[in-house]
Amino acid sequence: MPRILRVQLFFIVLALIIGACQPKPEAIPLPTAEPLPTIGIPLPTATVPAIPTATFVPNPTPVPCSQPGTFYEDEYPSPYQEYEPKFNIYLPPCYAENTDMRYPLLILLHGSYGDYRTWGVLGLAKQMDALIAQGMPPFIVAMPTIPYAEDLGRVLNTTALGEELLGYLDTHYRTLPEVKYRALGGLSYGALWTLRLNDEIPGTWGKLGLHSTAMSAVETNLLAANIALRMPDVLPKIWVDCGRNDEYVGACIDTDILLSQHKIRHEFKLNNGNHMLPYWEKELPNYLLWYAKGWDNAQEKAAE
């Protein structure tokens, strides 16, 4: 080996020996992070909003109205051509505006010499407007002609008034379907047909008004017995009235007695008057107020 190489090798080995003998440098510790200062105002805690519970929304109420009701003539379709199936109808104030409202229904029948115009002559529209303005619940009133006044027309009258007319009213006017919101009444011979129609289609009306009834005791007894037998749990409310000077006052009193004998609760009124239009005109407000009893919440029921 040349001398110069030996010298270089000597210095390389010497450097390695010296490097191995030097002490290792100590690790320099890293500075630790100082804690962040706290804020004096506490942070709000997160809250889960409560799920809203269903709340009762009041049913719509009739639009306040000062205008009068509507009274006009209508006609329902019927296959019977022997008579004109006309009727007058009264609609409460703002009936057209209160489109969400349904109303109780009262059907009033005339006497033996009358027709669908009888109750209008007695001032029904005027009385309805006045009583509703004073707080009476609003309802619809239909006043048809009794197609066949004679006894042989019982089946035909039942079909015409109990099916065709009632069906037409339910489809063309906003009536309430519940029995408690339906009433049927009549004066004189119309009172007779009120009981007869109730007998033919029981459970249709919640109220029956017998105004100056001229029915025989025999038929009254039979119809009263049928009411007690067919509807012992849900009897219709019944009103009976007549004038003391009524030529048929005996039939009226017999009706009161026979209904009591069959344990049928009813109201009986013996008033001053006779069997004439002035008597029914005078008593008409009392009739309407009686029919309206229990119909105070009819509008709420309609919206349910």
For each residue, the residues with C-beta under 8 A, 3 or more apart:
1: 5 6
2: 5 6
3: 6 7
4: 7 8
5: 1 2 8 9
6: 1 2 3 9 10
7: 3 4 10 11
8: 4 5 11 12
9: 5 6 12 13
10: 6 7 13 14
11: 7 8 14 15
12: 8 9 15 16
13: 9 10 16 17
14: 10 11 17 18
15: 11 12 18 19
16: 12 13 19 20
17: 13 14 20 21
18: 14 15 21 22
19: 15 16 22
20: 16 17
21: 17 18
22: 18 19
23:
24:
25:
26:
27:
28:
29:
30:
31:
32:
33:
34:
35:
36:
37:
38:
39: 43
40:
41:
42:
43: 39
44:
45:
46:
47:
48:
49:
50:
51:
52: 55
53:
54:
55: 52
56:
57:
58: 61
59: 299 300 302 303 304
60: 98 100 101 299 303
61: 58 299
62: 65 94 98 101 138 299
63: 94 97 98
64:
65: 62 93 94 97
66: 93 133
67: 93 94
68: 93 125 129
69: 90 91 92 93 95 125 128 129 132 138
70: 90 91 95 96
71: 88 89 90 91 120 124 125
72: 88 89
73: 86 87 88 89 116
74: 86 87 88 89 172
75: 84 85 86 87
76: 85 87 164 165 168 169
77: 85 164 168
78: 85 147 160 164
79:
80: 83 85 147 156 160
81:
82: 147 148
83: 80 145 147 148
84: 75 145
85: 75 76 77 78 80 144 145 147 160 164 165
86: 73 74 75 116 144 145
87: 73 74 75 76 116 142 143 144 145 165
88: 71 72 73 74 116 117 119 120 142 143
89: 71 72 73 74 140 141 142 143 173
90: 69 70 71 124 125 128 140 141 142 143
91: 69 70 71 95 96 140 173
92: 69 95 103 128 132 138 139 140
93: 65 66 67 68 69 129 132 138
94: 62 63 65 67 97 98
95: 69 70 91 92 98 101 103 174
96: 70 91 99
97: 63 65 94
98: 60 62 63 94 95 101
99: 96 174
100: 60 302 303
101: 60 62 95 98 174 299 302 303
102: 174 175 176 298 301 302
103: 92 95 138 139 140 173 174 175 176 298 302
104: 137 139 140 175 176 181 182 183 292 295 298
105: 139 140 141 142 169 173 175 176 181 182 183
106: 139 140 141 142 182 183 184 185 291
107: 141 142 143 144 161 165 166 182 183 184 185
108: 119 124 141 142 143 185 186 190 209
109: 143 144 146 161 184 185 186 187 190 191 193 194
110: 114 115 116 118 119 143 145 146 186 187 189 190
111: 114 118 186 187 188 189 190
112: 149 188 189
113:
114: 110 111 117 118 190
115: 110 118 145
116: 73 86 87 88 110 143 144 145
117: 88 114 120 121 143
118: 110 111 114 115 121 122 143 187
119: 88 108 110 122 124 141 143
120: 71 88 117 123 124 125 143
121: 117 118 277
122: 118 119 277 280 281 284
123: 120 126 127 281 284
124: 71 90 108 119 120 127 128 141 143 284 288
125: 68 69 71 90 120 128 129
126: 123 129 130
127: 123 124 130 131 284 285 288
128: 69 90 92 124 125 131 132 141 288
129: 68 69 93 125 126 132 133
130: 126 127 133 134 285
131: 127 128 134 136 285 288 289 292
132: 69 92 93 128 129 135 136 137 138
133: 66 129 130
134: 130 131
135: 132
136: 131 132 288 289 292
137: 104 132 292 295 296 298 299
138: 62 69 92 93 103 132
139: 92 103 104 105 106 181 291 292 295 298
140: 89 90 91 92 103 104 105 106 169 173 174 175
141: 89 90 105 106 107 108 119 124 128
142: 87 88 89 90 105 106 107 108 165 169
143: 87 88 89 90 107 108 109 110 116 117 118 119 120 124
144: 85 86 87 107 109 116 161 165
145: 83 84 85 86 87 110 115 116
146: 109 110 149 157 161 189 190 193
147: 78 80 82 83 85 153 156 157 160 161
148: 82 83 152 153 156 157
149: 112 146 153 189
150: 153
151: 154
152: 148
153: 147 148 149 150 156 157
154: 151 157 158 196 200
155: 158 159 200
156: 80 147 148 153 159 160
157: 146 147 148 153 154 160 161 162 193 196 197
158: 154 155 161 162 163 196 197 200 201
159: 155 156 162 163 164
160: 78 80 85 147 156 157 163 164 165
161: 107 109 144 146 147 157 158 164 165 166 193 197
162: 157 158 159 165 166 197 200 201 204
163: 158 159 160 166 167 201
164: 76 77 78 85 159 160 161 167 168
165: 76 85 87 107 142 144 160 161 162 168 169
166: 107 161 162 163 169 170 204
167: 163 164 170 171
168: 76 77 164 165 171 172
169: 76 105 140 142 165 166 172 173 175
170: 166 167 173 175 177
171: 167 168
172: 74 168 169
173: 89 91 103 105 140 169 170
174: 95 99 101 102 103 140 302
175: 102 103 104 105 140 169 170 181 182
176: 102 103 104 105 181 182 298 301 302
177: 170 181
178: 181 182 206 301
179: 182 203 204 205 206 234
180: 206 294
181: 104 105 139 175 176 177 178 206 295 298 301
182: 104 105 106 107 175 176 178 179 204 205 206 207
183: 104 105 106 107 205 206 207 208 209 291
184: 106 107 109 194 197 198 204 205 207 208 209
185: 106 107 108 109 190 191 194 207 208 209 210 211 239 287 291
186: 108 109 110 111 189 190 191 192 193 194 209 210 211
187: 109 110 111 118 190 191 211 212 280
188: 111 112 191 192 211 212 213 214 248 275
189: 110 111 112 146 149 186 192 193 214
190: 108 109 110 111 114 146 185 186 187 193 194 211
191: 109 185 186 187 188 194 195 209 210 211 212 213 214 215
192: 186 188 189 195 196 213 214 215 219
193: 109 146 157 161 186 189 190 196 197
194: 109 184 185 186 190 191 197 198 208 209 210
195: 191 192 198 199 208 210 213 215 219 220 223
196: 154 157 158 192 193 199 200 223
197: 157 158 161 162 184 193 194 200 201 204
198: 184 194 195 201 202 204 205 208 223 227 236
199: 195 196 202 223 226 227
200: 154 155 158 162 196 197
201: 158 162 163 197 198 204
202: 198 199 226 227 230 231
203: 179 230 231 234
204: 162 166 179 182 184 197 198 201
205: 179 182 183 184 198 208 236
206: 178 179 180 181 182 183 236 237
207: 182 183 184 185 236 237 238 239 290 291
208: 183 184 185 194 195 198 205 236 237 238 239
209: 108 183 184 185 186 191 194 238 239 287 290 291
210: 185 186 191 194 195 213 238 239 240 241 255
211: 185 186 187 188 190 191 239 241 242 280 283 287
212: 187 188 191 241 242 243 246 248 252 275 279 280
213: 188 191 192 195 210 220 240 242 248 251 252 255
214: 188 189 191 192 248 251 275
215: 191 192 195 219 220 223 251 255
216: 219 220 251
217: 220 221 251 254 258
218: 221 222
219: 192 195 215 216 222 223
220: 195 213 215 216 217 223 224 251 254 255 258
221: 217 218 224 225 258
222: 218 219 225 226
223: 195 196 198 199 215 219 220 226 227
224: 220 221 227 228 255 258 259 261 262 264
225: 221 222 228 229 262
226: 199 202 222 223 229 230
227: 198 199 202 223 224 230 231 235 236 262 264
228: 224 225 231 232 235 262 263 264
229: 225 226 232
230: 202 203 226 227
231: 202 203 227 228 234 235 236
232: 228 229 235
233:
234: 179 203 231
235: 227 228 231 232 238 264 265
236: 198 205 206 207 208 227 231
237: 206 207 208 265 266 267
238: 207 208 209 210 235 259 264 265 266 267
239: 185 207 208 209 210 211 266 267 269 287 290
240: 210 213 252 255 256 259 266 267 268 269
241: 210 211 212 252 268 269 270 271 283 286
242: 211 212 213 246 248 249 252 253 269 270 271 275
243: 212 246 249 270 271 272 273 274 275 279
244: 249 270 271 272 273
245: 249 272 273 274
246: 212 242 243 249 252 273 274 275 279
247: 274 275
248: 188 212 213 214 242 251 252 275
249: 242 243 244 245 246 252 253 270
250: 253 254
251: 213 214 215 216 217 220 248 254 255
252: 212 213 240 241 242 246 248 249 255 256 270
253: 242 249 250 256 257 270
254: 217 220 250 251 257 258
255: 210 213 215 220 224 240 251 252 258 259
256: 240 252 253 259 260 266 268
257: 253 254 260 261
258: 217 220 221 224 254 255 261 262
259: 224 238 240 255 256 262 264 266
260: 256 257 263 264 266
261: 224 257 258
262: 224 225 227 228 258 259
263: 228 260
264: 224 227 228 235 238 259 260
265: 235 237 238
266: 237 238 239 240 256 259 260
267: 237 238 239 240 290
268: 240 241 256
269: 239 240 241 242 286
270: 241 242 243 244 249 252 253
271: 241 242 243 244 279 283
272: 243 244 245
273: 243 244 245 246 276 278 279 282 283
274: 243 245 246 247 279
275: 188 212 214 242 243 246 247 248 279
276: 273 279 280
277: 121 122 280 281
278: 273 281 282
279: 212 243 246 271 273 274 275 276 282 283
280: 122 187 211 212 276 277 283 284
281: 122 123 277 278 284
282: 273 278 279
283: 211 241 271 273 279 280 286 287
284: 122 123 124 127 280 281 287 288
285: 127 130 131 288 289
286: 241 269 283 289 290
287: 185 209 211 239 283 284 290 291
288: 124 127 128 131 136 284 285 291 292
289: 131 136 285 286 292 293
290: 207 209 239 267 286 287 293
291: 106 139 183 185 207 209 287 288 295
292: 104 131 136 137 139 288 289 295
293: 289 290
294: 180
295: 104 137 139 181 291 292 298
296: 137
297: 300 301
298: 102 103 104 137 139 176 181 295 301 302
299: 59 60 61 62 101 137 302 303
300: 59 297 303 304
301: 102 176 178 181 297 298 304
302: 59 100 101 102 103 174 176 298 299
303: 59 60 100 101 299 300
304: 59 300 301
